[in-house]
């Protein structure tokens, strides 16, 4: 891709009456990179204002759109990542005017559209997507359609319509597993069951375990199952599953939140330790405590959100007070008390 600035993009667009999507991608990426290092916020010259100005080009039918479906998808995704879903939808809608059968663009719209309340258009594009053969669907089409249905049921009061959505969601989830058969497919099926209840005696847990046992790599299923085991007090089993989740942190594009995986691992090991040491005698448990501290340190270094960070800091202080083993890292925040 060639280098082009924000001002150059608009100058060329106005002269040629063309929106060149690869150029837009370059400018968006640069704006977001600059925003990460911008310590002083000035909305008049901010990244978000410039991003919205870029989107205004897509609202103008005078400009022709030059780009493939994949390039339009790549152009919309950064807006969704910074919660500018309305902007992402504007880009996608313009793309769908000429690429009306694009599975990716239709799927993207119904996913991002529910986040900015564009329900009528979501339904229109969902019905259009349903008219395309499932053999042409990819993971995004299945997963985002299921997300849409699970959101739609929350806006539905009628039992008849709710049951119809349930049947559609279960059918799509089953097709997702049979056609794509990846971790996301089993995770989404489990999510459908969690929302609507058992499906032919299948439970959320049985589907998660099916995914874990059927696939070599199933971090989403493993992490959700670990949450269930932790809530049930089966800490040893949770720790074993979480080993698979923590490995996913080394993927170029992790499927799950690696920092949360290490946090849950630390909490599971801590709960197991305290449940076994009823007498609170930790004299020979230094290695176990240090292993727990290592997981907490990894979680904190991997940028936990503020709520989880507080959980980690509080847990570390309690462990120090109870075991008398000092936390050996310097990333604990003293502002959190217990």
Phi and psi in degrees as a GROMACS rama.xvg file:
@    title "Ramachandran Plot"
@    xaxis  label "Phi"
@    yaxis  label "Psi"
@TYPE xy
-78.8334  157.892  UNK-2
-82.7884  135.638  UNK-3
-153.046  140.648  UNK-4
-92.0563  169.068  UNK-5
-57.6929  -47.4773  UNK-6
-66.4309  -39.0741  UNK-7
-65.3732  -35.9151  UNK-8
-59.0679  -46.8573  UNK-9
-71.4142  -36.1605  UNK-10
-62.537  -46.4292  UNK-11
-69.499  -39.459  UNK-12
-61.0386  -43.4547  UNK-13
-71.1117  -32.4359  UNK-14
-73.9883  -43.4064  UNK-15
-99.5297  -9.54548  UNK-16
57.476  42.4676  UNK-17
-134.649  137.65  UNK-18
-103.975  106.064  UNK-19
-89.8465  104.514  UNK-20
-56.6282  -43.5521  UNK-21
-57.188  -36.1395  UNK-22
-66.7288  -40.2249  UNK-23
-61.3804  -41.7239  UNK-24
-56.5445  -45.2686  UNK-25
-62.1638  -45.2251  UNK-26
-67.043  -42.3895  UNK-27
-60.2665  -46.9418  UNK-28
-59.7616  -42.7551  UNK-29
-67.2532  -40.1972  UNK-30
-61.4637  -42.7356  UNK-31
-69.2331  -35.7693  UNK-32
-65.6638  -43.2516  UNK-33
-64.3519  -35.4647  UNK-34
-65.0945  -33.569  UNK-35
-64.9055  -27.962  UNK-36
-104.894  1.32911  UNK-37
-83.2906  109.11  UNK-38
-85.1  -23.5265  UNK-39
-108.365  122.192  UNK-40
-88.5386  124.068  UNK-41
-134.567  101.21  UNK-42
-59.9722  -32.5086  UNK-43
-60.7431  -24.2572  UNK-44
-129.134  26.8191  UNK-45
-82.8198  163.296  UNK-46
-59.8224  -45.9126  UNK-47
-64.8983  -38.1412  UNK-48
-65.0032  -40.8605  UNK-49
-67.7062  -38.0249  UNK-50
-62.4612  -41.666  UNK-51
-67.3929  -32.178  UNK-52
-66.8979  -37.6577  UNK-53
-60.4208  -43.8288  UNK-54
-65.1627  -27.9018  UNK-55
-60.547  -26.5358  UNK-56
-61.663  -37.6834  UNK-57
-71.4726  -20.9242  UNK-58
-80.3339  -13.5558  UNK-59
-95.9598  110.391  UNK-60
-68.0901  -8.87814  UNK-61
-68.5319  -26.1931  UNK-62
-91.1029  131.895  UNK-63
-83.198  147.382  UNK-64
-100.43  123.226  UNK-65
-114.461  107.921  UNK-66
170.541  155.869  UNK-67
-84.6412  171.002  UNK-68
-61.369  -40.3091  UNK-69
-64.3023  -40.4139  UNK-70
-67.1846  -37.739  UNK-71
-66.7836  -41.1492  UNK-72
-58.1693  -48.0018  UNK-73
-64.8676  -26.364  UNK-74
-76.274  -35.2535  UNK-75
-79.8649  -34.6525  UNK-76
-55.7959  -45.5002  UNK-77
-57.9744  -32.6594  UNK-78
-66.1344  -40.5104  UNK-79
-65.815  -36.5164  UNK-80
-65.4433  -25.3677  UNK-81
-105.941  22.4252  UNK-82
65.0518  24.3834  UNK-83
-99.1424  63.7025  UNK-84
-66.3384  -33.8033  UNK-85
-63.1612  -37.3121  UNK-86
-67.2303  -42.8257  UNK-87
-59.0231  -43.0306  UNK-88
-65.8266  -36.7992  UNK-89
-62.375  -42.625  UNK-90
-64.3946  -45.9571  UNK-91
-64.7015  -41.5  UNK-92
-62.0579  -40.5492  UNK-93
-65.0402  -40.3129  UNK-94
-63.7549  -37.0173  UNK-95
-73.1363  -10.8198  UNK-96
-65.6783  -34.4243  UNK-97
-109.188  -21.3624  UNK-98
-116.262  57.1453  UNK-99
-66.6453  -16.522  UNK-100
-103.333  12.649  UNK-101
-72.3498  115.469  UNK-102
-61.5523  -43.2976  UNK-103
-64.0943  -45.1129  UNK-104
-68.0534  -38.4933  UNK-105
-64.0282  -44.5802  UNK-106
-63.4211  -45.0805  UNK-107
-56.7029  -44.7693  UNK-108
-63.6908  -45.6423  UNK-109
-68.6086  -23.296  UNK-110
-78.782  -48.8736  UNK-111
-75.9263  -29.3334  UNK-112
-63.3433  -35.2797  UNK-113
-69.2711  -21.2809  UNK-114
-81.8231  -12.451  UNK-115
-126.894  19.4812  UNK-116
73.6088  22.1941  UNK-117
-91.1743  61.2599  UNK-118
-67.1823  -39.3621  UNK-119
-63.5405  -44.7522  UNK-120
-69.5321  -34.533  UNK-121
-59.0368  -45.4616  UNK-122
-63.4791  -40.9962  UNK-123
-60.2669  -46.8595  UNK-124
-74.421  -30.7069  UNK-125
-64.3446  -43.1233  UNK-126
-65.2071  -36.5042  UNK-127
-65.8372  -41.376  UNK-128
-64.3936  -39.8986  UNK-129
-62.5181  -24.4284  UNK-130
-77.8691  -6.77326  UNK-131
-94.9459  138.346  UNK-132
-54.8164  137.174  UNK-133
-62.1767  -22.2876  UNK-134
-64.9824  -18.2078  UNK-135
-97.4158  -5.37664  UNK-136
-75.873  150.338  UNK-137
-117.367  -175.734  UNK-138
-59.3479  -35.543  UNK-139
-64.8928  -41.4796  UNK-140
-63.148  -45.3018  UNK-141
-66.374  -51.8448  UNK-142
-66.4282  -42.1989  UNK-143
-71.4912  -31.2553  UNK-144
-66.1112  -40.7205  UNK-145
-65.5997  -41.9913  UNK-146
-56.4615  -42.6994  UNK-147
-63.1833  -44.1837  UNK-148
-66.0946  -39.03  UNK-149
-68.7631  -29.9455  UNK-150
-73.8981  -40.4926  UNK-151
-62.6788  -37.4559  UNK-152
-64.8601  -26.9775  UNK-153
-71.6351  -15.1799  UNK-154
-105.416  16.4409  UNK-155
-120.715  129.116  UNK-156
-101.769  -31.8945  UNK-157
-69.6  134.387  UNK-158
-64.272  -40.4665  UNK-159
-62.2812  -46.3779  UNK-160
-68.8487  -36.9678  UNK-161
-62.0104  -43.6481  UNK-162
-65.2458  -34.8103  UNK-163
-64.9101  -42.8621  UNK-164
-63.7159  -40.2028  UNK-165
-59.9167  -45.9038  UNK-166
-62.8414  -43.2548  UNK-167
-64.275  -44.2133  UNK-168
-64.2601  -43.3417  UNK-169
-65.0313  -39.4176  UNK-170
-65.2791  -44.3096  UNK-171
-63.6398  -40.9768  UNK-172
-64.0533  -40.8844  UNK-173
-65.8437  -39.7661  UNK-174
-67.3616  -35.8037  UNK-175
-58.9999  -45.6305  UNK-176
-65.8084  -45.2357  UNK-177
-72.6977  -32.7289  UNK-178
-90.7096  -43.8831  UNK-179
-101.13  -47.0377  UNK-180
63.778  32.6502  UNK-181
-104.176  175.493  UNK-182
-50.9077  -44.7403  UNK-183
-59.8711  -33.7472  UNK-184
-64.9594  -48.0095  UNK-185
-67.1697  -38.9034  UNK-186
-61.4309  -43.6612  UNK-187
-67.6248  -37.9309  UNK-188
-62.1922  -42.348  UNK-189
-63.1985  -36.4756  UNK-190
-66.5198  -38.5691  UNK-191
-62.6603  -45.1116  UNK-192
-64.334  -38.8994  UNK-193
-63.0888  -32.5246  UNK-194
-77.8629  -43.6239  UNK-195
-106.216  -14.9581  UNK-196
103.687  177.314  UNK-197
-54.7601  147.976  UNK-198
-122.963  105.135  UNK-199
52.9801  47.1201  UNK-200
70.604  5.31321  UNK-201
-84.4065  135.399  UNK-202
-111.279  167.543  UNK-203
-54.9937  -43.3987  UNK-204
-65.8788  -41.5058  UNK-205
-66.0155  -35.135  UNK-206
-69.8084  -43.1603  UNK-207
-59.8042  -44.6351  UNK-208
-66.679  -34.5609  UNK-209
-61.5819  -43.7087  UNK-210
-64.58  -43.5959  UNK-211
-62.5026  -41.3333  UNK-212
-81.7578  -22.7285  UNK-213
-86.857  -24.7602  UNK-214
-116.412  147.284  UNK-215
-70.2479  -35.4372  UNK-216
-126.531  116.677  UNK-217
-145.104  63.5856  UNK-218
-64.0416  -36.1508  UNK-219
-64.8638  -47.2668  UNK-220
-63.3962  -42.1418  UNK-221
-65.0592  -40.0661  UNK-222
-69.2936  -42.9578  UNK-223
-63.7342  -41.0881  UNK-224
-65.568  -35.3042  UNK-225
-64.379  -40.0666  UNK-226
-59.4209  -43.6102  UNK-227
-63.3576  -45.8852  UNK-228
-63.5532  -40.5271  UNK-229
-63.2138  -45.7044  UNK-230
-62.8606  -28.2094  UNK-231
-87.283  -5.10178  UNK-232
83.4555  13.8892  UNK-233
-95.8447  73.7193  UNK-234
-71.3285  -39.6041  UNK-235
-60.2164  -45.11  UNK-236
-64.5023  -37.9141  UNK-237
-63.5759  -42.8399  UNK-238
-60.257  -42.5271  UNK-239
-62.7711  -42.6464  UNK-240
-68.1528  -36.1101  UNK-241
-67.1524  -20.4311  UNK-242
-59.7591  -38.6418  UNK-243
-67.6226  -37.1859  UNK-244
-67.5028  -42.2327  UNK-245
-65.7263  -32.3023  UNK-246
-62.5679  -33.1986  UNK-247
-63.3959  -18.3019  UNK-248
-64.0367  -19.5126  UNK-249
-91.4245  3.38758  UNK-250
-74.2474  144.636  UNK-251
-57.2824  -33.8458  UNK-252
-131.087  83.5534  UNK-253
-56.9939  141.523  UNK-254
-85.3871  -17.6508  UNK-255
-134.736  171.518  UNK-256
-77.7143  105.139  UNK-257
-63.5309  -38.3092  UNK-258
-63.2122  -38.7495  UNK-259
-67.8145  -35.7359  UNK-260
-60.2381  -45.1112  UNK-261
-69.9813  -34.4759  UNK-262
-63.7358  -47.061  UNK-263
-65.064  -35.0765  UNK-264
-61.8232  -46.035  UNK-265
-62.3032  -43.204  UNK-266
-67.442  -37.5769  UNK-267
-66.2137  -43.8974  UNK-268
-64.8803  -38.9417  UNK-269
-64.7023  -46.5272  UNK-270
-63.4092  -38.5846  UNK-271
-65.3553  -42.3784  UNK-272
-60.9581  -47.3422  UNK-273
-72.1022  -28.3837  UNK-274
-73.0739  -27.4204  UNK-275
-85.1108  -31.6962  UNK-276
-96.9042  70.9593  UNK-277
-62.0427  -35.2095  UNK-278
-81.974  0.270157  UNK-279
60.22  33.1599  UNK-280
-99.7409  107.798  UNK-281
-110.639  22.4942  UNK-282
-58.0711  -35.0118  UNK-283
-109.998  23.0508  UNK-284
-110.423  17.1555  UNK-285
-59.5997  -43.7779  UNK-286
-61.7606  -39.6686  UNK-287
-66.1451  -44.2549  UNK-288
-63.848  -41.1297  UNK-289
-65.4084  -34.7377  UNK-290
-65.8663  -39.2607  UNK-291
-63.6388  -45.7862  UNK-292
-59.7868  -36.5193  UNK-293
-62.6985  -41.3671  UNK-294
-66.2789  -41.1891  UNK-295
-62.0413  -43.6645  UNK-296
-60.9122  -43.1341  UNK-297
-62.2162  -43.1805  UNK-298
-62.4207  -44.3433  UNK-299
-68.3061  -37.6729  UNK-300
-70.7633  -21.3168  UNK-301
-92.6124  18.9041  UNK-302
67.3193  67.4383  UNK-303
-67.5094  153.294  UNK-304
-73.2525  168.957  UNK-305
-61.2361  -37.0391  UNK-306
-65.8973  -47.4147  UNK-307
-68.2204  -32.9222  UNK-308
-62.4602  -41.546  UNK-309
-64.3777  -40.2363  UNK-310
-59.0853  -45.3916  UNK-311
-64.43  -47.281  UNK-312
-62.3434  -42.0685  UNK-313
-65.0241  -44.3259  UNK-314
-61.8588  -41.5717  UNK-315
-61.6122  -43.432  UNK-316
-64.7977  -37.8075  UNK-317
-66.142  -43.3449  UNK-318
-61.5828  -43.8743  UNK-319
-59.7501  -45.1768  UNK-320
-65.692  -37.8608  UNK-321
-81.3362  -40.3812  UNK-322
-95.9722  -20.312  UNK-323
69.8499  12.2492  UNK-324
-95.7512  122.813  UNK-325
-77.513  140.143  UNK-326
-66.0993  122.19  UNK-327
-86.8772  1.61065  UNK-328
-108.039  164.594  UNK-329
-108.784  22.2636  UNK-330
-106.378  14.4812  UNK-331
-83.109  139.64  UNK-332
-98.8679  118.615  UNK-333
-72.5085  -8.74235  UNK-334
-70.9215  -18.1577  UNK-335
-92.2198  121.456  UNK-336
-112.122  161.431  UNK-337
